[in-house]
Amino acid sequence: MRAARAAFALAIFDSVRIECPRGETRGIGAGRVGRKVANGRGRGRGAEGDRRMADCVFCRIIAGETKAHVVYEDESVLAFLDIHPASRGHAVVIPKVHAESLARLDERHIAPLFSGVKTVMGLLEKALKPAGMNVGWNHGWAAGQRVAHLHVHIIPRHPGDGG
């Protein structure tokens, strides 16, 4: 099943484009597409986590309530194209449990998150053949984090793309 998801993601990376806010075409998805997730799948536990998740756009994507162009999913993580891509193929990988930062992510979810990051990097490598990739995350508002749900950016880079 994992191989089928990987093949699907490669097809997305190979065949689609994103319309950027300034009207230029730079990415690889045709806007945002819907996804269906079984009710409650990927949701955290506890009143505080549920309250935070109700206000979190990434938790709404996990729940299937908000659309995203999903490129990879497994039992622990979800990856989708960034709606403001820095380059073609810019993807975001998130844990399916709500945590505002890596410091707040339960230890048992750290390895699956970075396994997902590695998988998406491999998919991007196969599909786009970038010269390199920026991989990282912003920790806190002052550092540029605009969604209070841990997310790792994977930005494929090519010579002359401004990266």
C-alpha positions as CSV (number, residue, x, y, z in Angstrom):
1,M,0.0,0.0,0.0
2,R,2.9,2.4,0.8
3,A,4.2,1.8,-2.8
4,A,0.8,2.7,-4.3
5,R,0.8,6.0,-2.3
6,A,4.3,6.8,-3.4
7,A,3.4,6.2,-7.1
8,F,0.3,8.4,-6.6
9,A,2.5,11.2,-5.2
10,L,5.0,10.9,-8.1
11,A,2.1,11.3,-10.5
12,I,1.0,14.4,-8.7
13,F,4.5,15.9,-8.7
14,D,4.9,15.0,-12.4
15,S,1.6,16.2,-13.8
16,V,0.2,19.2,-12.0
17,R,1.0,22.9,-11.6
18,I,0.2,25.5,-8.9
19,E,-1.1,29.0,-9.7
20,C,0.7,31.4,-7.4
21,P,-0.9,34.5,-5.9
22,R,1.0,36.9,-8.2
23,G,-0.4,35.1,-11.2
24,E,2.8,33.3,-12.1
25,T,2.9,29.6,-12.4
26,R,5.7,28.2,-10.2
27,G,4.6,25.0,-8.5
28,I,3.1,21.6,-9.2
29,G,-0.5,21.4,-8.0
30,A,-3.7,22.7,-9.5
31,G,-4.7,24.6,-6.4
32,R,-6.1,22.6,-3.5
33,V,-8.0,19.4,-3.8
34,G,-10.2,17.7,-1.3
35,R,-9.5,14.6,0.7
36,K,-11.6,12.3,2.8
37,V,-10.5,10.9,6.1
38,A,-12.4,8.6,8.4
39,N,-14.1,10.6,11.2
40,G,-11.6,11.0,14.1
41,R,-8.6,9.6,12.3
42,G,-5.4,11.4,13.3
43,R,-7.1,13.3,16.1
44,G,-5.4,13.9,19.4
45,R,-6.8,13.1,22.8
46,G,-7.9,15.3,25.7
47,A,-9.9,18.5,26.0
48,E,-7.0,20.8,25.5
49,G,-5.8,19.1,22.4
50,D,-9.3,19.0,21.0
51,R,-9.8,22.7,21.6
52,R,-6.6,23.6,19.9
53,M,-7.3,21.4,17.0
54,A,-10.7,23.1,16.3
55,D,-8.8,26.3,15.7
56,C,-6.0,24.7,13.7
57,V,-6.1,24.8,9.9
58,F,-3.7,21.8,9.7
59,C,-5.9,19.8,12.0
60,R,-8.8,20.6,9.8
61,I,-6.9,19.3,6.8
62,I,-6.1,16.1,8.7
63,A,-9.8,15.7,9.6
64,G,-10.8,16.3,5.9
65,E,-12.7,19.5,6.8
66,T,-10.3,21.8,4.8
67,K,-8.9,21.0,1.4
68,A,-5.2,20.4,0.6
69,H,-3.3,18.9,-2.3
70,V,-2.1,15.8,-0.5
71,V,1.1,14.2,-1.8
72,Y,1.8,11.6,0.9
73,E,0.0,10.1,3.9
74,D,0.6,7.3,6.3
75,E,-0.7,6.5,9.8
76,S,1.4,9.2,11.5
77,V,1.9,12.0,9.0
78,L,0.3,13.9,6.2
79,A,2.2,15.8,3.5
80,F,0.7,18.4,1.1
81,L,1.8,21.1,-1.2
82,D,2.4,24.5,0.3
83,I,-0.2,27.1,-0.8
84,H,2.5,29.8,-1.1
85,P,5.3,27.7,-2.6
86,A,8.9,29.0,-2.5
87,S,9.7,26.7,-5.5
88,R,8.1,24.0,-7.6
89,G,7.2,21.1,-5.4
90,H,7.4,22.9,-2.1
91,A,5.7,20.4,0.4
92,V,4.8,20.6,4.0
93,V,4.9,17.5,6.3
94,I,2.8,17.5,9.5
95,P,2.3,15.0,12.3
96,K,-1.3,13.9,12.6
97,V,-1.3,14.7,16.3
98,H,-1.5,18.4,17.2
99,A,1.7,19.9,18.6
100,E,2.6,23.6,18.2
101,S,6.3,22.8,18.1
102,L,8.9,20.1,18.1
103,A,9.4,20.8,21.8
104,R,5.8,20.0,22.4
105,L,5.6,16.9,20.2
106,D,5.5,13.7,22.2
107,E,8.7,11.6,21.8
108,R,6.9,8.7,20.2
109,H,5.8,10.9,17.2
110,I,9.2,12.4,16.4
111,A,10.7,9.4,14.5
112,P,7.5,8.9,12.4
113,L,7.5,12.6,11.5
114,F,11.1,12.5,10.2
115,S,10.5,9.2,8.5
116,G,7.7,11.0,6.6
117,V,10.0,13.9,5.8
118,K,12.6,11.4,4.4
119,T,9.9,9.7,2.3
120,V,8.6,12.9,0.8
121,M,12.2,14.0,0.0
122,G,12.6,10.8,-1.9
123,L,9.4,11.4,-3.8
124,L,10.5,14.9,-4.7
125,E,13.9,13.6,-5.7
126,K,12.4,11.0,-8.1
127,A,9.8,13.4,-9.6
128,L,11.6,16.7,-9.9
129,K,15.3,15.9,-9.8
130,P,16.2,19.0,-7.8
131,A,19.8,20.1,-7.4
132,G,19.2,20.3,-3.7
133,M,16.5,20.8,-1.1
134,N,15.9,23.2,1.9
135,V,14.4,21.2,4.8
136,G,13.4,22.8,8.0
137,W,10.8,24.4,10.2
138,N,10.1,27.7,11.9
139,H,9.8,27.5,15.7
140,G,7.5,30.3,17.0
141,W,5.9,33.4,15.6
142,A,9.1,35.5,15.8
143,A,10.8,32.8,13.7
144,G,8.1,33.0,11.0
145,Q,5.8,30.2,12.1
146,R,2.3,31.3,11.0
147,V,0.4,28.0,11.7
148,A,0.6,26.8,15.3
149,H,1.0,23.2,14.3
150,L,4.4,21.8,13.8
151,H,5.2,21.5,10.1
152,V,8.4,20.7,8.2
153,H,9.0,22.5,4.9
154,I,10.7,20.6,2.0
155,I,11.7,23.0,-0.7
156,P,13.3,21.6,-3.9
157,R,16.0,23.8,-5.3
158,H,17.3,24.3,-8.8
159,P,20.2,26.5,-10.0
160,G,19.1,30.1,-10.4
161,D,15.7,29.7,-8.6
162,G,16.6,32.3,-6.0
163,G,17.0,29.8,-3.1
